[in-house]
């Protein structure tokens, strides 16, 4: 079987092929940079350290006869509702360090 030989491309065809190759190279590099950025973002989120692995042991003291009614978390705050001597108060703590942040007292009107 005789082989057919492709004729040499014309200068216009050669320019078109070179232009398509250049466009494919640009598209490939853009895809590689985008994929690299996504992998870097994922790696950053997985391996960053917020200090959230820190173990904290704290003992909070309550007034004598007080009892904890409820607890809750809101954002980066821990809220503890305490009932002591007929009065109710809400104590808030920083969720990461467990340091007291504030205290809201409630009392009945006479």
N, C-alpha and C positions, 0 to 999 in steps of 0.2 A: 504494500500500500504506500503510495507516495505521500510524503508529508507536505502539508501546505505551509508555506512560510508567510507570516504576517508582514505586510508591507510596513516600511518605516513610517512612523506617525508624522503628520505635517507639523509645521511649527505651531499652528494654532492648537492642535491636539496635544502636543507636548506641553504647551503652556497651561492648558486646561488640566491635564494630569498633575502637573506640579502644583497648581492652585488647590486642587482637591486634596492632595497629600498634605499641604501646609494647613488647610482647614481641619483635617482629621488630626493632625498633630496638636493643634491648638485645643480642639475638643477633648482629646485624650489627656492633655496636661491639666485642663480645667477640671475634668472629672477627678483626676488623681489628687489635686489640691483640695477639692471639696470633700472627698472621701477621707483624706488625711485630717482635715479640720474636724470632721464628725468623730473620728477615732480619738483625737486629742481631747475633745469635749467629753466624750464618754469616759476616757481614762482619768481625766481630772475629777469628774464627779465620783467615780468609784474609789479613787485612791486618796482624795483630800482628807485631811484630819481636822474635824471641827472641835476636837477635845470632847466629843460626846462619849468617848469610851472611858472617861474619867470616873472612878468610883468614889462616891462621897458618902461618908458615914457621919450623920449629925443627929444629936438628940435635942429635940425642942422641948422646953419645959412649959407645962400648962399650970394655971392656978389650981390650988387644991379644990377638989370636987368638980372640976371642969370635965366636960366630955366632948369628943369630936362628933359633930352631927353629920357632916358630909365633907367630901373633898372634890375638887375639880381642877381641870387644867384648861387654861385659856392662853393660847399663844405660847409665850415663854414664861408664864407665871403659873404657880401652883396656888390654888385658893383652898383654905381650910376653914370651915365654919365650926366655931367653938361655942358651946353654951356653958357659961360659968355664973353661978349665983343668980339665976333668973335673967341674966342679960346674954344677948347673943352678939358675937363679933366674928368678923371675917378677917383672917390673917392671910396675907399674900407673901409668897416666897418666890425668888428667882428659881426657875426650874433647873438651870444648869448648876448653880452654885449652892442652892438651898439656903441662901441668906435671906433674912426677913426684908421685905420691901415696904410693906405697909400694913396698917391695921384699921379696920372700920368697925366701930362699936355701935350697937343698937341698944336702946333702953326704952322701957315703957314709960309713957307720960303718967305723972301722978294724978 
